Amino acid sequence: MTRIARAGGLLALLLLVWLILFVPDRTVPRGTRVVFDFPVEAEPLAGAKLDDAGPLKLAGAWRLSGEASEFHSLSGLSFDGQGNLVSVSDRGLMFDLPDPETGGIATARAIAPDRHGGFHLLDIEAIVSGEDGTTWFVVENQNGIYRLDKGAEQARSTFPAIMSEWSPMRGPESLARTANGRFLVIGEGREAGRDGTFPGLMFDGDPLRSPEPWLFHIAMPDGLRPVEAAVLTDGTVLVLGRSFGLPFRFESALYAFDLADAKPAGRVDARLIGRIGGPGISDNFEGMAVEEGADGALTIWVVSDSNDAQIIQSTILLKLETRKSALR
């Protein structure tokens, strides 16, 4: 690489950091509202298509915009007990999202209200919703797991010792729950050693009630990092992978491995299913939620984290379709 090319790459990186940090200011919440409703518009993305998608089919693509300054930086996605999409931001808010086919009203709620009518910033990266209204979150900059019980005003938290040495910038990024109530956490930071694996933690139950989890190691091809996960009823683990390169370019892909292959201190190799990107839809995809059909059909929803950088990123929601048989 020439000196000019290296200098250009450094300038591009510095510009990206400046845009994310200061356009607009990200250091404080935009408001102090703890619970509020606001309209969300879902604009269909004309001409959107997937390149190199494998068995994935693009069934819908929308750009979401909300009439609330707090609506941005969506980093996790799930379904609530009624089958509605919910998302979280890495600023500490949870959003009940309307159907993207129609748009409508969203409800926002702060996960950690303070005593002064505002809320604490939490770098929430993933969400799991229980059928009874209980909700769990992973918080990256604290290496912690939070649980918000139905009807509760404040979430409870735990900080597993095994996660204490994870980097606050490369901490827990994925959270998933199995059909029998176990919890999977995946870290975004590569482990020491030439294999470059990522840490996977298995909790035997609710992380706030279970003993310390056991550790296994996940290998991801192509240099992508795990940013979201979901466990299907047959034990297949879907992993959303992401990478960032210069000039400003994100790559995303869907991977899978079998949870039965994960053993304490063992290694599992995630296999590539398909890539997520193409005209009009390449962005910083971080959230994923999966619907299983009775006939083996899968609907996979992914959402992008705009980093509150409206000039160069946006909040994009994709609806992907495939079948369980295509994951094998």
C-alpha positions in Angstrom: 0.0 0.0 0.0 1.4 3.4 -1.0 2.0 6.2 1.5 -0.8 8.2 -0.1 -3.3 5.3 0.2 -2.4 4.8 3.8 -2.9 8.5 4.5 -6.2 8.5 2.7 -7.3 5.5 4.8 -6.3 7.2 8.0 -8.2 10.4 7.0 -11.3 8.3 6.2 -11.2 6.6 9.6 -10.8 9.9 11.4 -13.7 11.3 9.5 -15.9 8.3 10.4 -15.0 8.7 14.1 -15.8 12.4 14.0 -19.1 11.8 12.3 -20.2 9.1 14.7 -19.1 11.0 17.8 -20.0 14.6 17.0 -22.6 14.7 14.2 -24.8 15.1 16.2 -23.5 15.0 19.7 -23.9 11.5 21.1 -22.7 12.0 24.7 -26.0 12.7 26.3 -29.6 11.6 25.7 -31.7 13.8 23.4 -34.4 14.1 26.0 -35.4 13.0 29.4 -38.6 11.1 28.4 -38.8 7.7 30.1 -42.0 6.4 28.4 -43.5 8.0 25.3 -45.2 7.2 21.9 -44.3 8.6 18.5 -45.1 7.9 14.8 -42.7 5.7 12.8 -42.6 5.8 9.0 -41.4 2.7 7.1 -40.2 3.7 3.6 -39.9 0.7 1.2 -36.5 0.6 -0.5 -37.0 0.5 -4.2 -34.6 -1.6 -6.1 -33.2 -3.3 -3.0 -31.8 -6.8 -3.6 -29.3 -9.2 -2.1 -26.0 -10.1 -3.7 -24.5 -13.6 -3.0 -27.4 -14.4 -0.7 -27.3 -18.2 -1.0 -30.6 -19.6 0.2 -31.8 -16.3 1.6 -34.6 -14.4 -0.1 -35.3 -10.8 0.4 -39.0 -10.4 1.2 -39.0 -6.8 2.3 -36.7 -3.8 2.9 -37.6 -0.5 4.6 -35.9 2.6 5.9 -37.3 3.5 9.3 -37.6 7.0 10.6 -39.4 8.2 13.7 -40.7 11.5 14.9 -38.6 11.4 18.0 -35.0 12.4 18.3 -34.3 9.3 20.5 -35.2 6.9 17.7 -31.8 5.8 16.3 -28.9 3.3 16.9 -31.0 0.1 17.0 -28.7 -2.7 18.1 -31.0 -5.6 19.0 -34.2 -7.1 17.8 -36.7 -9.6 19.3 -40.4 -10.6 19.4 -42.5 -9.9 22.5 -44.9 -12.4 23.9 -47.6 -11.3 21.4 -45.4 -11.7 18.4 -44.6 -8.0 17.8 -41.2 -6.7 16.9 -39.3 -5.0 19.7 -35.9 -3.4 19.4 -33.3 -1.8 21.7 -30.9 1.0 21.2 -27.3 1.3 22.5 -28.5 4.4 24.3 -30.7 2.5 26.8 -34.1 2.6 25.2 -36.5 -0.2 24.2 -39.0 0.3 21.3 -42.2 -1.5 20.5 -42.1 -1.3 16.7 -45.2 -1.1 14.4 -45.7 -3.4 11.4 -43.4 -2.1 8.7 -46.0 -2.9 6.0 -48.1 -0.1 7.4 -46.1 2.0 9.8 -47.8 3.4 12.8 -47.1 4.3 16.4 -44.1 3.1 18.4 -43.7 3.1 22.1 -40.3 3.9 23.7 -39.3 3.0 27.2 -36.0 3.7 29.1 -34.4 0.6 30.6 -32.7 2.4 33.5 -34.7 5.5 34.6 -32.9 7.8 37.0 -34.6 9.7 39.9 -34.8 13.0 38.0 -37.2 12.1 35.2 -34.5 11.0 32.8 -32.6 7.8 32.2 -29.1 6.4 32.3 -27.2 5.6 29.0 -26.8 1.8 28.6 -24.9 0.3 25.7 -27.5 -2.4 25.1 -26.6 -4.7 22.2 -29.2 -7.5 22.3 -32.6 -8.3 23.7 -34.5 -11.5 24.5 -38.3 -11.3 25.3 -40.1 -14.0 27.4 -43.7 -15.1 26.9 -44.6 -13.7 30.4 -43.3 -10.2 29.6 -39.9 -10.6 31.2 -37.1 -9.1 29.1 -33.3 -9.7 29.2 -30.5 -7.5 27.7 -26.8 -7.6 27.4 -24.9 -4.3 28.1 -21.5 -4.2 26.3 -19.7 -1.3 28.1 -20.5 -2.9 31.5 -20.1 -6.6 30.5 -23.4 -7.2 32.2 -26.8 -8.8 31.7 -30.0 -7.0 32.8 -33.5 -8.4 33.4 -36.6 -6.3 33.4 -39.6 -8.0 34.9 -43.1 -7.3 33.6 -44.5 -4.2 35.4 -41.1 -3.4 37.0 -39.7 0.2 36.8 -36.1 -0.8 37.3 -34.1 -3.7 35.7 -32.0 -6.0 37.8 -28.4 -6.9 36.7 -25.6 -9.4 37.0 -22.0 -9.2 36.0 -20.6 -12.7 35.5 -16.9 -13.0 36.5 -16.0 -14.8 33.3 -17.0 -11.6 31.4 -15.2 -9.2 33.6 -12.0 -9.2 31.5 -13.8 -8.7 28.2 -13.0 -5.4 26.5 -15.8 -2.8 27.1 -15.7 -2.1 23.4 -15.7 -5.8 22.4 -17.9 -7.3 25.0 -21.2 -9.2 25.0 -22.9 -8.5 21.6 -25.3 -11.4 21.3 -27.9 -12.9 23.6 -30.2 -15.8 22.8 -32.5 -18.2 24.7 -33.0 -21.9 23.9 -36.4 -23.6 23.9 -35.6 -25.2 27.3 -34.7 -21.9 28.9 -30.9 -21.8 28.7 -29.2 -18.6 27.6 -26.4 -18.1 25.2 -24.1 -15.1 25.2 -21.4 -14.4 22.5 -18.7 -11.9 22.9 -17.5 -9.7 19.9 -13.9 -9.6 20.9 -11.5 -12.2 19.5 -9.9 -14.6 22.0 -6.1 -14.8 22.4 -4.4 -17.4 20.1 -4.0 -17.9 16.4 -7.4 -19.4 15.9 -9.1 -16.0 16.5 -12.2 -17.6 17.9 -14.9 -15.8 19.9 -16.2 -16.7 23.4 -19.5 -18.4 23.8 -21.1 -18.7 27.2 -23.9 -21.1 28.1 -26.1 -20.4 31.2 -28.2 -23.3 32.4 -31.1 -20.9 33.1 -31.8 -17.3 33.8 -28.4 -15.6 34.0 -29.5 -13.7 37.1 -30.3 -16.9 38.9 -27.9 -19.4 37.4 -24.3 -20.2 38.5 -21.4 -19.1 36.4 -21.7 -20.3 32.7 -19.4 -22.7 30.9 -17.3 -21.4 28.0 -16.8 -22.6 24.5 -15.2 -21.1 21.4 -16.8 -20.1 18.1 -14.8 -19.9 14.8 -16.2 -17.4 12.2 -15.0 -17.5 8.6 -14.2 -14.5 6.4 -13.1 -12.2 9.3 -16.6 -11.2 10.4 -17.5 -10.7 14.0 -20.6 -12.1 15.7 -23.1 -9.3 16.5 -26.4 -11.2 17.1 -27.7 -14.7 17.6 -30.9 -16.8 17.7 -31.4 -20.4 18.7 -34.1 -22.3 16.8 -36.2 -25.0 18.4 -34.1 -27.8 16.8 -30.9 -26.4 18.4 -29.5 -24.6 15.3 -27.8 -21.4 16.3 -28.1 -18.6 13.7 -25.4 -15.9 14.0 -25.4 -12.5 12.4 -21.8 -11.6 11.4 -20.5 -8.1 10.6 -17.3 -6.5 9.5 -16.2 -2.9 8.7 -13.6 -1.8 6.2 -12.3 1.3 4.5 -13.4 3.1 2.5 -16.7 3.3 4.5 -18.0 -0.2 3.9 -19.9 -2.8 6.0 -20.2 -6.5 5.3 -22.9 -8.7 6.9 -23.6 -12.4 6.6 -25.6 -15.2 8.3 -23.9 -18.2 9.8 -25.1 -21.3 11.6 -23.8 -24.0 13.9 -25.4 -26.8 16.0 -25.7 -26.1 19.7 -25.2 -29.8 20.4 -21.7 -29.4 19.0 -20.8 -26.8 21.7 -19.0 -28.4 24.6 -17.2 -26.9 27.6 -13.8 -25.6 26.4 -14.6 -27.0 22.9 -14.6 -25.3 19.5 -17.5 -25.1 17.0 -17.1 -23.8 13.4 -19.9 -21.6 12.2 -20.8 -22.3 8.5 -21.7 -19.5 6.1 -25.4 -19.5 5.0 -25.6 -16.4 2.9 -24.5 -12.8 2.7 -26.6 -9.8 3.6 -25.9 -6.8 1.4 -26.5 -5.3 -2.0 -27.8 -2.2 -3.7 -29.5 0.1 -1.2 -29.2 -2.2 1.8 -25.6 -2.5 2.8 -25.3 -1.0 6.3 -24.4 -1.8 9.9 -26.7 -4.7 10.6 -26.7 -5.6 14.3 -30.1 -6.8 15.4 -31.8 -10.1 14.4 -35.1 -11.9 15.3 -36.4 -15.1 13.8 -39.8 -16.6 13.2 -40.3 -20.3 12.7 -43.1 -21.6 10.6 -44.8 -25.0 11.2 -43.6 -26.3 7.8 -39.9 -25.5 8.3 -40.1 -22.0 6.9 -38.0 -19.3 8.5 -38.5 -15.5 8.5 -35.4 -13.6 9.6 -35.6 -9.9 10.5 -32.5 -7.8 10.7 -32.1 -4.2 11.6 -29.2 -1.8 11.2 -27.6 0.4 13.9 -27.3 3.9 12.4 -24.9 5.0 15.1 -26.8 8.3 15.0 -24.8 9.2 11.9 -27.6 10.3 9.7 -25.3 11.6 6.9 -23.8 8.2 6.1 -26.0 5.6 7.8 -29.7 4.9 8.4 -32.0 2.5 10.2 -32.8 -0.3 7.7 -35.1 -3.2 8.5 -34.9 -6.3 6.3 -37.3 -9.3 6.1 -35.5 -12.4 4.8 -36.9 -15.8 4.1 -35.4 -19.3 3.9 -36.0 -22.8 5.2 -34.5 -24.8 8.0 -33.3 -27.4 5.5 -31.1 -24.8 3.9 -29.1 -24.3 7.1 -27.8 -27.9 7.1 
